[in-house]
Amino acid sequence: MKEKTHFKVDYDKCIRCGRCVNTCSGMVIEQDENGYPFMKEFDRFGWHGCWRCQHCLAVCPQAAISIFDRHPEDSLPLPPEDMGEYMEELISSRRSCRRFLDQDVEPQIIDRILSAMENAPTGGNSQGVEYTVIDDRARVRQIRNVAYTVMEQKASQGIYTHSFSRFYYRKMKESERTVRKDDLLFCGAPHLFIAHAGCTGKWGEDSKADCIIAAAYFELLCNAHGLGTVMMSYSAEVLNELAPQARKMLDIPSDHYTGIIIGFGYPEIPYARGVQKERKRKIHRYTDKK
Ligand SMILES: Cc1cc2nc3c(=O)[nH]c(=O)nc-3n(C[C@H](O)[C@H](O)[C@H](O)COP(=O)(O)O)c2cc1C
């Protein structure tokens, strides 16, 4: 069976520039004897044909190509060209937030962020990564209670997660008196975001990377909208290693890799300025510029 892409060219608009041919990573677009593009038949998506990336539609300067019944006039415009400074400031000023207001984030903001998250890249354009978003505070409290009860029970038996031993657990407990109020696990974040995916087989490592990339994109988007965020490996470990019932309450399949959990909400303590990182990071750069 031949797979259908509904690749269509508006011949009145096409200037036969060949950009669609030269960006098609599936190499399934060719030019006919008059220079107009057409899509070859193929049997399967992916390596054997089209990657469903829609780059042909996106790259066409004349808006002459539609595919999968998506039309160029419905695509989002590109961002302004001077985004560099804004992104630099965003990345440099975003901070982890460990105290949140017990308040819902405007649902429209969450909708916007999740809509933008549709564009987070995935290996092989699989789009297999799933997002679990808990913006129901009562449910977050339920999850917290289950995870907490189990974590404390296990700690009393000397059982901890793989990277938070007794020492770290006690430190976290201590932080409940100031930094994390009464919630060392989720910092009282009213909402949670978890990216997860099935990671077995040939594409498994890509899918794990997809989860991590999704978390990073989500975190930046939240900060761009003035929200506080905290990336939490500890609570992820508790859910994965000690309290699988909490994962189950969220219908996260037991065979799914879950990336880091992101708590988000309005910050209780906003930051007044950036920090001054020590710039100790090793950057291995090969350049012939003096
Ligand atoms: C992979 C990863 C795991 C983290 N896990 C936790 C965590 O479990 N709990 C927490 O409070 N912060 C966690 N953080 C936040 C870091 O502690 C924080 O990024 C770091 O202290 C620097 O602060 P900044 O994010 O404001 O620059 C984590 C961050 C990363 C990148």
The ligand as a Tripos MOL2 file, in Angstrom:
@<TRIPOS>MOLECULE
LIG
   31    33     1     0     0
SMALL
NO_CHARGES

@<TRIPOS>ATOM
      1 C1         18.6990   17.5850   36.1580 C.3       1 LIG1
      2 C2         18.2580   18.5200   37.2540 C.ar      1 LIG1
      3 C3         17.6970   18.0020   38.4170 C.ar      1 LIG1
      4 C4         17.2650   18.8510   39.4320 C.ar      1 LIG1
      5 N1         16.6190   18.3340   40.5260 N.ar      1 LIG1
      6 C5         16.1670   19.1630   41.4970 C.ar      1 LIG1
      7 C6         15.4100   18.6600   42.6100 C.ar      1 LIG1
      8 O1         15.1450   17.4600   42.7210 O.2       1 LIG1
      9 N2         14.9740   19.5250   43.5350 N.ar      1 LIG1
     10 C7         15.2360   20.8640   43.4400 C.ar      1 LIG1
     11 O2         14.8060   21.6160   44.3190 O.2       1 LIG1
     12 N3         15.9420   21.3830   42.4040 N.ar      1 LIG1
     13 C8         16.3980   20.5690   41.4240 C.ar      1 LIG1
     14 N4         17.0720   21.0840   40.3390 N.ar      1 LIG1
     15 C9         17.3510   22.5300   40.2680 C.3       1 LIG1
     16 C10        18.8550   22.8270   40.4690 C.3       1 LIG1
     17 O3         19.1940   22.6110   41.8030 O.3       1 LIG1
     18 C11        19.1100   24.2540   40.0340 C.3       1 LIG1
     19 O4         18.9710   24.2980   38.6280 O.3       1 LIG1
     20 C12        20.4910   24.7640   40.4140 C.3       1 LIG1
     21 O5         20.5970   24.8600   41.8090 O.3       1 LIG1
     22 C13        20.8090   26.1280   39.8200 C.3       1 LIG1
     23 O6         19.8030   27.0640   40.0810 O.3       1 LIG1
     24 P1         19.0910   27.8050   38.8800 P.3       1 LIG1
     25 O7         18.2050   26.8130   38.2090 O.co2     1 LIG1
     26 O8         18.3040   28.9020   39.5350 O.co2     1 LIG1
     27 O9         20.1700   28.3340   37.9840 O.co2     1 LIG1
     28 C14        17.4640   20.2530   39.3080 C.ar      1 LIG1
     29 C15        18.0190   20.7610   38.1300 C.ar      1 LIG1
     30 C16        18.3910   19.9110   37.1150 C.ar      1 LIG1
     31 C17        18.9460   20.5160   35.8380 C.3       1 LIG1
@<TRIPOS>BOND
     1     1     2 1
     2     2     3 ar
     3     2    30 ar
     4     3     4 ar
     5     4     5 ar
     6     4    28 ar
     7     5     6 ar
     8     6     7 ar
     9     6    13 1
    10     7     8 2
    11     7     9 ar
    12     9    10 ar
    13    10    11 2
    14    10    12 ar
    15    12    13 ar
    16    13    14 ar
    17    14    15 1
    18    14    28 ar
    19    15    16 1
    20    16    17 1
    21    16    18 1
    22    18    19 1
    23    18    20 1
    24    20    21 1
    25    20    22 1
    26    22    23 1
    27    23    24 1
    28    24    25 2
    29    24    26 1
    30    24    27 1
    31    28    29 ar
    32    29    30 ar
    33    30    31 1
@<TRIPOS>SUBSTRUCTURE
     1 LIG1         1 GROUP 0 **** ****
